[in-house]
Amino acid sequence: MKNLAKFLSISFLSMSAAFAAPGAHGPNGEHLDAPGGQAQGTSGPRVETFTESFELVGKVQGGEFSILIDRYETNEPVLNATLEVEANGLKAPAKFHADLGDYAVDDAKFLEALAVPGKHAVIFTLTAGGESDLLEGTLEVKAADRADDHSHSLTRWAVAGGLVAAALTALVVALLRRKSQTRK
């Protein structure tokens, strides 16, 4: 009986470790089992473009369209500029975040238009000091980028299987106890 208890304890401990890894999440909700060892939060709709003066990277993430801008020749960040973003017939100002050094569009209607799967032509109008520039790029949104449904079907099956295994184990233990008590 003691051997059975040890066996079951070891089995449950090893099963819990095996089922914890798939679909595990990091502190920001990103998937840690993404290909290449990177968190899935680093993927998603993205646009990159440049001119002779500036380069820009924009990414839809965390309920906003986040944009980083720097000077093309020196990679010096462009801070405290004025940026307007246009896509799908909609225009929105991008607010500068001094703490992160990025610009962000959080207009719900604008983000909803960008969330539609397909290719979106995006125009950035930048005014930095005495300079102004127009940057154009394409943001491609794939159907998988639109939303992470968190279905985790493997996890659900693992939990269901664990519950069935626990119920069967309890049944076997109860039957073994009853059998050993009847022998006495």
Secondary structure, 3 states (H helix, E strand, C coil): CHHHHHHHHHHHHHHHHHHHCCCCECCCCCECCCHHHCCHHHCCCEEEEECCCEEEEEEEECCEEEEEEEECCCCCECCCCEEEEEECCEEEEEEEECCCCEEEECCHHHHHHHCCCEEEEEEEEEEECCEEEEEEEEEEECHHHHCCCCCCHHHHHHHHHHHHHHHHHHHHHHHHHHHHHHHC
